Each structure stands twice: as C-alpha cells, then as structure tokens.
Amino acid sequence: MGTTTIRVDTETHARLVEMSRQTDRSLIDTVRDAAEALQRQQFAMGVARELDQLRSDPEAWKAYLGEADSTLVGDGVG
C-alpha cells in the first residue's frame, strides 16, 4: 500500500503520536484506525437519522416493523 503526506496541526499530531505510543502501534496504523472509527461512527449516525425519519411517519414505521417481523429467523437466538 502506498503512502502520502497529510498536514495536521501540531496538537492533533501530538495526540496521534501519544495514542500510537499508548497502543504500541505505528502512527500510520493509528491514523488508519482513527479514520475507520470515524467512518463507522458516521455510518451509525446516518442509520440513526434514517430510523428517526422512518419513525416520524407512522405508516412507514408500521410497514418497516412488519417487514422486520417477516424476516425473523425462528432459531430462538436473539
């Protein structure tokens, strides 16, 4: 995998370096992990927003719940 240079302020750089030291990981791995965590957080927030919008429409919410019930697996798990 190739690399590139990004500019960050000195405070952010210091925080990343400290996180790297605490986890005994490279700075590249720490930045990669941070980007992955942010991407997952943004995805989760998007899902939450979409569910809130769905809940605001009683008919759509009822249809969603009905569809969810119809796809349940009857294995007793969950």
C-alpha positions in Angstrom: 0.0 0.0 0.0 1.4 3.4 -0.9 1.6 6.4 1.4 1.1 10.1 1.2 1.6 13.1 3.4 -1.2 15.0 5.1 -0.9 18.2 7.1 -2.4 18.3 10.6 -2.0 20.9 13.3 0.7 20.2 15.9 -1.9 19.5 18.6 -3.6 16.8 16.5 -0.2 15.3 15.6 0.8 15.2 19.3 -2.5 13.4 20.2 -2.0 10.9 17.4 1.6 10.2 18.5 0.5 9.8 22.1 -2.2 7.3 21.0 0.4 5.4 19.0 2.7 5.2 22.0 -0.1 4.1 24.3 -1.1 1.3 22.0 2.4 0.4 20.8 1.3 0.9 17.2 2.7 2.9 14.3 1.4 6.3 13.6 0.1 5.1 10.2 -1.9 2.3 11.9 -3.2 4.8 14.5 -4.4 7.2 11.7 -5.9 4.3 9.8 -7.7 3.1 12.9 -9.0 6.7 13.6 -10.3 7.0 10.0 -12.0 3.6 10.3 -13.6 4.6 13.6 -14.8 7.9 12.2 -16.3 6.2 9.2 -18.1 3.7 11.4 -19.4 6.5 13.6 -20.7 8.4 10.6 -22.4 5.3 9.3 -24.1 4.7 12.6 -25.3 8.3 12.9 -26.7 8.0 9.3 -28.6 4.9 10.2 -30.0 6.6 13.4 -31.1 9.6 11.3 -32.8 7.4 8.8 -34.6 5.4 11.6 -35.7 8.7 13.2 -37.2 9.8 9.9 -38.9 6.5 9.5 -40.4 6.7 13.0 -41.8 10.1 12.2 -44.1 8.5 9.6 -46.4 6.1 11.5 -47.4 4.2 8.3 -43.9 3.8 7.1 -42.7 2.8 10.6 -45.5 0.2 10.8 -44.6 -1.2 7.4 -40.9 -1.3 8.5 -41.7 -3.3 11.6 -44.0 -5.6 9.7 -41.2 -6.3 7.2 -38.7 -6.8 10.0 -41.0 -9.4 11.7 -41.5 -11.3 8.4 -37.7 -11.8 8.1 -37.1 -13.2 11.7 -35.4 -16.5 11.8 -37.1 -18.9 14.2 -34.0 -20.4 15.7 -34.5 -18.9 19.2 -31.4 -16.8 19.0 -31.8 -13.0 19.7 
